[in-house]
Amino acid sequence: MVSEENPSPRNTLVRGAWVLTMGPAGALRDAAVHLRDGEIVAVDSYDELSAALPDVPVVGDGTGMVLPGLVNTHTHLSEAFLAGLGSELPLFTWGQEIVTPAGRYLTREMAREGSVLKAAELIRSGVTCINDMFVHGNPDSFASLGVVDGLALTGMRALVSFGAEDTVGGLCDTKGLAVSRILDEQEALFEAAKSSDLLGFSYGIGTILGQSDELLAAGTALCHDRDWGIHTHLAEVSEELSEARRRWGHRTIDHAESLGILSSKLLAAHVIWVTESDIDLLAEHSVSIAHNPVANMILGSGVCPVTKLRNTGLAVGIGTDGAASNDSQNMLEAVKAASLLQKVHHTDPAILSAQETLKMATIEGARALGLHDDIGSLEVGKRADVILAGGTVELAVIHDPYQQFVYCTSPRSISDVWIDGHQVLKASELAAIDEDRQIERCRPLAESLTRDSGLAQRGWSCLIMT
């Protein structure tokens, strides 16, 4: 956490021309949010709050927008050093050629430093909470624990998971870690996450196809016994359906139901290749969905039926996906793309409004992660995860604050970010992360990973000379 090393006022008014509460109060003009000791204690007009609290410092000049922090419902910090590789490959080939080879050489140190590096990018794009799945196959390291080490240095709120695979299928091209080894790391990650009030744990299933029947059964039983939520990919590409039929005689969603995965607290990423009956089944089990529009477009995976899913009442959040499948951790890109992709796919500009899209990135994303009682909207009693946007040409004139934020905002417009009341971005400067030093730390680690995994030798990367 960011308390002792990076002190910040714990009693603050955050002012905007607009406060988009994403809660019952809606959008408030010339308003402010009062943060005290990590909690939202008031949301009201600026005149009312400033008169009642004359000694409380004010951040914001009244021209920008105040919002709840964005919730990134699906990413892979394991891909921190892999951006810009294989963008012309379909998912399975991309996984086998890039992610799996690199995953064998990921270490806890790489996970720690890569998590800090990507947290800087996430915070700058307004993210205050992430749902991470660290995917690796290194038998010599509990590498996923490095995510906990790194995020603890940044002040980021997060759910963490280890996305294990142990068999040929899915993204794997060779047999992976032993079942007992995978379960041991899951337990270790669960224990490590308890070290911070800002971190939670989900049991990771990299892909259902990428796990052996033994691991799927053991992991599901463990989740039911420990009441753990599950984070996985589901119905992402058409090849997944045909491979599942060949292996089990039915689709992955049907197999997930037969194993009891759907009856766990499940967050399913992607959910593209689904039928009406699949959607009904997901709704019956209240499965949460993470929509990843940029990654889906880069990999040519397809278009998630967002409107149909949301019409059933399911919680549908937005995710960046990993830095390799998206090539960015800029959440603002994902938010804008979520709306635009639905518009062009349905040839209907009204299919998903800016306000509904922003709900997906805030309160609906929080609901997808089971955190909506604490974050996702600016309401009294919730945790102080707040962002301030403004002061740049993109937001010089605000006609409609929802449209302005979704379609116009860039990371340079995010000036201030608070997580649990700690100011992690102040006047566009990161408070907990030395960006230049972190880049220098990560360059040699990226070179080592590129060399050891053979990415350079096979022509995927020109980072180092072969």
C-alpha positions as CSV (number, residue, x, y, z in Angstrom):
1,M,0.0,0.0,0.0
2,V,0.9,3.6,-0.5
3,S,0.7,5.0,3.0
4,E,4.0,5.7,4.7
5,E,6.2,6.1,1.7
6,N,3.8,8.2,-0.3
7,P,1.7,10.2,2.2
8,S,-1.3,12.1,0.8
9,P,-4.1,14.1,2.4
10,R,-6.7,11.8,3.8
11,N,-9.4,14.5,3.9
12,T,-10.0,16.0,0.4
13,L,-12.7,17.6,-1.7
14,V,-12.5,16.5,-5.4
15,R,-14.4,19.1,-7.5
16,G,-15.6,18.9,-11.1
17,A,-17.9,20.7,-13.5
18,W,-19.6,17.3,-13.5
19,V,-19.6,14.5,-11.0
20,L,-20.7,11.3,-12.7
21,T,-21.7,9.2,-9.7
22,M,-22.7,6.1,-11.7
23,G,-25.1,5.6,-8.9
24,P,-28.7,6.7,-8.0
25,A,-27.7,10.4,-7.9
26,G,-26.7,10.3,-11.6
27,A,-24.8,13.2,-13.0
28,L,-24.3,16.3,-10.8
29,R,-23.2,19.7,-12.1
30,D,-20.6,21.8,-10.3
31,A,-20.3,19.3,-7.5
32,A,-17.7,17.6,-5.4
33,V,-16.9,14.4,-3.6
34,H,-15.6,14.4,0.0
35,L,-13.0,11.8,0.7
36,R,-11.9,11.1,4.3
37,D,-9.7,8.3,5.6
38,G,-10.3,6.1,2.5
39,E,-14.1,6.5,2.4
40,I,-16.6,8.6,0.5
41,V,-18.3,10.6,3.1
42,A,-20.3,13.1,1.0
43,V,-21.3,13.8,-2.6
44,D,-23.0,17.2,-3.1
45,S,-22.9,20.5,-4.8
46,Y,-19.5,22.2,-4.5
47,D,-21.0,25.3,-2.9
48,E,-22.6,23.2,-0.1
49,L,-19.5,21.2,0.6
50,S,-17.0,24.0,0.5
51,A,-19.2,26.1,2.8
52,A,-19.5,23.3,5.3
53,L,-15.8,22.3,5.0
54,P,-13.8,25.5,4.5
55,D,-10.5,24.0,5.8
56,V,-10.6,20.8,3.6
57,P,-8.2,21.0,0.6
58,V,-9.8,21.0,-2.8
59,V,-8.4,19.2,-5.9
60,G,-9.9,20.3,-9.2
61,D,-10.8,23.8,-10.5
62,G,-14.4,23.0,-11.4
63,T,-13.9,22.5,-15.1
64,G,-13.3,18.8,-15.3
65,M,-15.2,15.5,-14.5
66,V,-15.1,13.4,-11.3
67,L,-15.9,9.7,-11.7
68,P,-15.5,6.4,-9.8
69,G,-12.3,4.7,-10.8
70,L,-12.5,2.4,-13.8
71,V,-12.7,-1.4,-13.2
72,N,-10.6,-3.5,-15.5
73,T,-12.4,-6.9,-15.3
74,H,-9.8,-9.0,-17.2
75,T,-6.1,-8.7,-17.8
76,H,-2.8,-10.7,-17.8
77,L,0.1,-9.0,-16.0
78,S,2.1,-12.0,-17.1
79,E,2.2,-10.4,-20.6
80,A,3.8,-7.2,-19.3
81,F,6.9,-7.7,-21.5
82,L,5.2,-9.1,-24.6
83,A,3.3,-6.2,-26.2
84,G,3.6,-5.9,-29.9
85,L,4.1,-9.6,-30.8
86,G,2.1,-11.7,-33.2
87,S,-0.8,-9.4,-34.0
88,E,-1.5,-11.3,-37.3
89,L,-1.9,-14.6,-35.5
90,P,-5.2,-16.3,-34.5
91,L,-5.6,-17.0,-30.8
92,F,-4.4,-20.6,-30.5
93,T,-1.4,-20.0,-32.7
94,W,-0.5,-16.8,-30.9
95,G,-0.7,-18.7,-27.6
96,Q,1.4,-21.6,-28.7
97,E,4.0,-19.4,-30.5
98,I,4.3,-16.6,-28.0
99,V,2.6,-16.9,-24.6
100,T,3.4,-20.5,-23.8
101,P,7.1,-20.3,-24.6
102,A,7.5,-17.1,-22.7
103,G,5.5,-18.5,-19.8
104,R,8.0,-21.2,-19.1
105,Y,10.6,-18.6,-18.2
106,L,8.6,-16.1,-16.2
107,T,9.9,-15.6,-12.7
108,R,8.6,-14.0,-9.6
109,E,11.0,-11.0,-10.1
110,M,9.6,-10.5,-13.7
111,A,6.1,-10.7,-12.3
112,R,6.8,-8.1,-9.7
113,E,8.5,-5.6,-11.9
114,G,6.1,-6.2,-14.8
115,S,3.1,-5.6,-12.5
116,V,4.5,-2.3,-11.4
117,L,5.3,-1.3,-15.0
118,K,1.7,-2.0,-16.2
119,A,0.1,-0.6,-13.1
120,A,1.6,2.8,-14.1
121,E,-0.2,2.5,-17.5
122,L,-3.4,1.4,-15.9
123,I,-3.5,4.2,-13.3
124,R,-2.8,6.8,-16.0
125,S,-5.9,5.5,-17.9
126,G,-8.1,5.9,-14.8
127,V,-8.1,2.3,-13.5
128,T,-8.3,1.8,-9.8
129,C,-9.2,-2.0,-9.7
130,I,-8.1,-4.9,-11.9
131,N,-8.9,-8.6,-12.2
132,D,-5.6,-10.2,-13.2
133,M,-4.8,-13.7,-14.4
134,F,-1.1,-14.5,-14.4
135,V,-0.4,-17.3,-16.8
136,H,2.9,-19.2,-16.7
137,G,4.4,-22.7,-16.9
138,N,7.7,-22.3,-15.0
139,P,8.2,-25.3,-12.8
140,D,10.9,-23.6,-10.8
141,S,9.0,-20.5,-9.7
142,F,5.7,-19.6,-8.0
143,A,5.9,-16.7,-10.4
144,S,2.3,-15.5,-9.9
145,L,3.2,-14.4,-6.3
146,G,5.3,-11.7,-7.9
147,V,2.0,-9.9,-8.9
148,V,1.2,-9.5,-5.2
149,D,4.7,-8.2,-4.5
150,G,4.4,-5.7,-7.3
151,L,0.8,-4.5,-6.8
152,A,1.5,-3.9,-3.1
153,L,4.1,-1.3,-4.2
154,T,1.6,0.5,-6.4
155,G,-1.5,0.8,-4.2
156,M,-3.7,-0.9,-6.9
157,R,-6.9,-2.7,-5.9
158,A,-7.0,-6.1,-7.5
159,L,-8.2,-9.7,-7.7
160,V,-5.4,-12.0,-8.5
161,S,-5.4,-15.5,-10.0
162,F,-3.0,-18.0,-11.4
163,G,-4.2,-19.2,-14.8
164,A,-2.7,-22.6,-14.9
165,E,-2.8,-25.2,-17.8
166,D,-1.3,-28.7,-17.7
167,T,-2.2,-30.4,-20.9
168,V,-2.1,-30.0,-24.7
169,G,-5.0,-28.0,-25.9
170,G,-6.2,-24.4,-25.5
171,L,-3.1,-22.2,-25.6
172,C,-0.6,-24.9,-24.6
173,D,1.5,-26.8,-27.1
174,T,3.3,-29.1,-24.6
175,K,2.4,-30.8,-21.3
176,G,2.5,-28.3,-18.4
177,L,2.9,-28.4,-14.7
178,A,1.9,-31.2,-12.5
179,V,-1.5,-31.0,-10.9
180,S,-0.2,-31.0,-7.3
181,R,2.3,-28.3,-8.2
182,I,-0.5,-26.1,-9.7
183,L,-2.7,-26.6,-6.6
184,D,0.2,-25.7,-4.3
185,E,0.7,-22.4,-6.2
186,Q,-3.0,-21.6,-6.0
187,E,-2.9,-22.1,-2.2
188,A,0.3,-19.9,-2.0
189,L,-1.3,-17.1,-4.0
190,F,-4.4,-17.2,-1.9
191,E,-2.3,-16.8,1.2
192,A,-0.2,-14.1,-0.3
193,A,-3.2,-12.0,-1.4
194,K,-4.4,-11.9,2.3
195,S,-1.4,-9.7,3.0
196,S,-3.2,-6.6,1.7
197,D,-6.7,-5.2,2.2
198,L,-6.7,-4.2,-1.4
199,L,-6.2,-7.6,-2.8
200,G,-8.5,-10.6,-3.3
201,F,-8.1,-14.0,-4.8
202,S,-9.8,-16.0,-7.5
203,Y,-8.9,-19.6,-8.7
204,G,-7.6,-19.3,-12.2
205,I,-8.4,-21.7,-15.0
206,G,-6.3,-20.6,-18.0
207,T,-8.6,-22.3,-20.4
208,I,-10.9,-25.3,-19.8
209,L,-9.4,-27.0,-22.9
210,G,-5.9,-26.4,-21.5
211,Q,-6.5,-28.3,-18.3
212,S,-6.5,-32.1,-17.9
213,D,-9.7,-33.7,-16.6
214,E,-7.8,-34.5,-13.4
215,L,-7.0,-30.8,-12.8
216,L,-10.4,-29.6,-13.7
217,A,-12.1,-32.0,-11.3
218,A,-9.6,-31.3,-8.5
219,G,-9.7,-27.5,-8.9
220,T,-13.5,-27.3,-9.1
221,A,-13.8,-29.4,-5.9
222,L,-11.3,-27.2,-4.2
223,C,-13.2,-24.1,-5.1
224,H,-16.5,-25.5,-3.8
225,D,-14.8,-26.5,-0.6
226,R,-13.0,-23.2,-0.1
227,D,-15.8,-21.0,-1.5
228,W,-13.4,-19.5,-4.0
229,G,-14.5,-17.7,-7.1
230,I,-13.2,-18.8,-10.5
231,H,-11.7,-16.7,-13.3
232,T,-11.4,-18.2,-16.7
233,H,-11.8,-17.7,-20.5
234,L,-14.9,-19.1,-22.1
235,A,-16.3,-19.4,-25.6
236,E,-13.5,-17.1,-26.9
237,V,-12.9,-18.5,-30.4
238,S,-14.8,-20.9,-32.7
239,E,-11.9,-23.4,-32.6
240,E,-12.6,-23.8,-28.8
241,L,-16.0,-25.2,-29.6
242,S,-14.8,-27.8,-32.2
243,E,-12.0,-28.9,-30.0
244,A,-14.3,-29.3,-27.0
245,R,-16.7,-31.4,-29.1
246,R,-13.9,-33.6,-30.2
247,R,-12.6,-34.1,-26.6
248,W,-15.8,-34.3,-24.6
249,G,-18.6,-34.5,-27.1
250,H,-20.1,-31.1,-26.2
251,R,-19.1,-27.4,-26.0
252,T,-17.0,-25.9,-23.3
253,I,-20.0,-24.1,-21.6
254,D,-21.8,-27.4,-21.3
255,H,-18.6,-29.0,-19.9
256,A,-18.2,-26.2,-17.4
257,E,-21.7,-26.8,-16.2
258,S,-21.2,-30.6,-15.9
259,L,-18.1,-29.9,-13.7
260,G,-19.9,-27.4,-11.5
261,I,-17.8,-24.5,-12.7
262,L,-20.9,-22.4,-13.6
263,S,-22.3,-22.8,-10.1
264,S,-19.2,-21.3,-8.6
265,K,-18.8,-17.5,-8.5
266,L,-17.6,-17.4,-12.1
267,L,-16.0,-14.6,-14.0
268,A,-15.8,-15.6,-17.7
269,A,-13.8,-13.6,-20.1
270,H,-14.8,-13.0,-23.7
271,V,-18.0,-15.2,-24.1
272,I,-18.2,-14.6,-27.9
273,W,-19.3,-17.9,-29.5
274,V,-22.5,-18.5,-27.6
275,T,-26.0,-19.5,-28.6
276,E,-29.3,-18.3,-27.1
277,S,-29.4,-21.4,-24.9
278,D,-25.8,-20.8,-23.8
279,I,-26.8,-17.3,-22.7
280,D,-29.9,-18.6,-20.8
281,L,-27.6,-21.1,-19.0
282,L,-25.1,-18.4,-18.1
283,A,-28.0,-16.2,-16.8
284,E,-29.4,-19.1,-14.8
285,H,-26.1,-19.3,-13.0
286,S,-25.5,-15.5,-12.7
287,V,-22.1,-15.8,-14.4
288,S,-20.2,-12.6,-14.7
289,I,-18.7,-11.5,-18.1
290,A,-15.6,-9.6,-19.0
291,H,-15.8,-8.1,-22.5
292,N,-12.4,-7.4,-24.1
293,P,-13.2,-5.6,-27.4
294,V,-9.7,-4.5,-28.4
295,A,-8.1,-7.9,-27.8
296,N,-11.0,-9.6,-29.7
297,M,-10.4,-7.3,-32.7
298,I,-6.6,-7.8,-32.7
299,L,-6.9,-11.6,-32.6
300,G,-9.9,-11.7,-35.0
301,S,-11.8,-13.7,-32.4
302,G,-15.3,-12.3,-33.0
303,V,-17.8,-9.9,-31.4
304,C,-19.2,-10.5,-27.9
305,P,-23.1,-10.3,-27.9
306,V,-22.9,-7.6,-25.2
307,T,-26.5,-6.4,-25.6
308,K,-28.0,-9.9,-25.4
309,L,-26.0,-10.7,-22.3
310,R,-26.8,-7.5,-20.5
311,N,-30.5,-7.8,-21.4
312,T,-30.6,-11.0,-19.2
313,G,-29.4,-9.0,-16.2
314,L,-25.9,-10.5,-16.3
315,A,-23.1,-8.2,-15.1
316,V,-20.9,-7.4,-18.1
317,G,-17.7,-5.5,-17.4
318,I,-14.9,-4.3,-19.7
319,G,-11.4,-5.6,-19.7
320,T,-8.2,-4.6,-21.5
321,D,-7.0,-8.2,-21.7
322,G,-3.2,-8.7,-21.5
323,A,-0.5,-6.5,-22.9
324,A,0.2,-9.0,-25.6
325,S,-3.3,-9.8,-26.8
326,N,-4.3,-6.1,-26.6
327,D,-0.8,-4.5,-26.9
328,S,-1.9,-1.9,-24.4
329,Q,-3.2,-1.5,-20.9
330,N,-5.0,1.7,-21.8
331,M,-8.4,1.1,-20.4
332,L,-9.8,4.2,-22.1
333,E,-9.2,2.5,-25.4
334,A,-11.1,-0.5,-24.3
335,V,-14.0,1.6,-23.1
336,K,-14.3,3.5,-26.4
337,A,-13.9,0.3,-28.4
338,A,-16.6,-1.4,-26.4
339,S,-19.2,1.0,-27.6
340,L,-17.9,1.5,-31.2
341,L,-17.6,-2.2,-31.9
342,Q,-21.3,-2.8,-31.0
343,K,-22.3,0.1,-33.1
344,V,-20.5,-1.0,-36.2
345,H,-21.3,-4.7,-35.7
346,H,-25.1,-4.0,-35.4
347,T,-25.0,-1.0,-37.8
348,D,-26.9,0.8,-35.1
349,P,-25.4,3.9,-33.5
350,A,-27.9,3.7,-30.6
351,I,-27.2,0.0,-29.7
352,L,-24.9,0.9,-26.7
353,S,-24.9,4.4,-25.4
354,A,-21.9,6.2,-23.8
355,Q,-23.7,6.1,-20.4
356,E,-24.3,2.4,-20.6
357,T,-20.8,1.8,-21.7
358,L,-19.5,3.8,-18.8
359,K,-21.6,1.7,-16.4
360,M,-19.9,-1.4,-17.8
361,A,-16.5,0.2,-17.0
362,T,-17.5,1.2,-13.4
363,I,-20.4,-0.1,-11.4
364,E,-21.2,-3.1,-13.7
365,G,-17.6,-4.1,-13.7
366,A,-17.6,-3.9,-9.9
367,R,-20.7,-6.1,-9.8
368,A,-19.0,-8.6,-12.1
369,L,-16.2,-8.9,-9.6
370,G,-18.5,-9.0,-6.6
371,L,-17.1,-5.6,-5.3
372,H,-20.1,-3.4,-6.0
373,D,-20.8,-2.8,-2.4
374,D,-17.4,-1.1,-2.0
375,I,-16.5,0.4,-5.3
376,G,-17.9,1.3,-8.8
377,S,-20.0,4.3,-8.0
378,L,-19.6,7.5,-6.0
379,E,-21.9,6.9,-3.0
380,V,-21.5,7.7,0.7
381,G,-20.0,4.8,2.5
382,K,-18.1,3.3,-0.4
383,R,-14.3,3.2,-0.7
384,A,-12.6,6.3,-2.1
385,D,-11.6,5.0,-5.5
386,V,-12.0,8.2,-7.5
387,I,-10.6,9.8,-10.7
388,L,-10.5,13.4,-11.9
389,A,-10.3,14.1,-15.7
390,G,-9.8,17.5,-17.3
391,G,-7.5,20.3,-18.1
392,T,-6.6,19.2,-21.6
393,V,-7.8,20.0,-25.1
394,E,-9.9,16.8,-25.2
395,L,-12.1,18.1,-22.4
396,A,-11.9,21.8,-23.1
397,V,-15.6,21.9,-23.9
398,I,-18.1,19.5,-22.3
399,H,-21.4,19.2,-24.0
400,D,-22.4,15.8,-22.7
401,P,-20.2,14.4,-19.9
402,Y,-20.8,10.8,-20.7
403,Q,-20.1,11.1,-24.4
404,Q,-17.1,13.3,-23.6
405,F,-15.5,10.8,-21.3
406,V,-16.2,7.7,-23.4
407,Y,-15.3,9.1,-26.8
408,C,-12.9,11.9,-26.2
409,T,-10.8,11.2,-23.1
410,S,-7.2,10.0,-23.3
411,P,-4.7,9.2,-20.5
412,R,-3.3,12.7,-20.7
413,S,-6.7,13.9,-19.5
414,I,-6.6,11.8,-16.3
415,S,-5.0,14.2,-13.8
416,D,-5.6,12.7,-10.4
417,V,-6.4,9.2,-9.1
418,W,-7.3,8.0,-5.6
419,I,-7.4,4.4,-4.6
420,D,-8.8,3.7,-1.1
421,G,-8.3,7.4,-0.4
422,H,-4.6,7.4,-1.3
423,Q,-3.7,9.7,-4.2
424,V,-1.7,7.5,-6.6
425,L,-1.7,10.1,-9.4
426,K,-1.3,13.7,-8.5
427,A,-1.4,16.5,-11.1
428,S,-0.5,13.8,-13.7
429,E,2.5,12.6,-11.7
430,L,2.6,9.1,-10.3
431,A,3.0,9.1,-6.6
432,A,4.0,5.5,-5.8
433,I,5.9,4.6,-9.0
434,D,9.1,6.1,-10.3
435,E,8.3,5.6,-14.0
436,D,11.8,6.2,-15.4
437,R,13.4,3.8,-12.9
438,Q,10.8,1.2,-13.5
439,I,11.4,1.2,-17.2
440,E,15.1,0.8,-16.6
441,R,14.5,-2.2,-14.3
442,C,12.2,-3.9,-16.8
443,R,14.3,-3.6,-20.0
444,P,16.9,-6.2,-19.0
445,L,14.2,-8.6,-17.8
446,A,12.3,-8.3,-21.1
447,E,15.6,-9.0,-23.0
448,S,16.2,-12.1,-20.8
449,L,12.7,-13.4,-21.3
450,T,12.9,-12.8,-25.1
451,R,16.2,-14.6,-25.3
452,D,15.5,-17.6,-23.0
453,S,12.1,-18.2,-24.6
454,G,13.4,-18.2,-28.1
455,L,11.1,-15.4,-29.3
456,A,14.0,-13.6,-30.9
457,Q,15.5,-16.7,-32.4
458,R,12.2,-17.6,-34.0
459,G,11.8,-14.1,-35.5
460,W,8.9,-12.9,-33.3
461,S,11.0,-10.2,-31.6
462,C,13.8,-7.9,-32.7
463,L,14.4,-6.7,-29.2
464,I,17.8,-8.5,-29.1
465,M,20.2,-9.6,-31.9
466,T,19.9,-13.3,-32.6
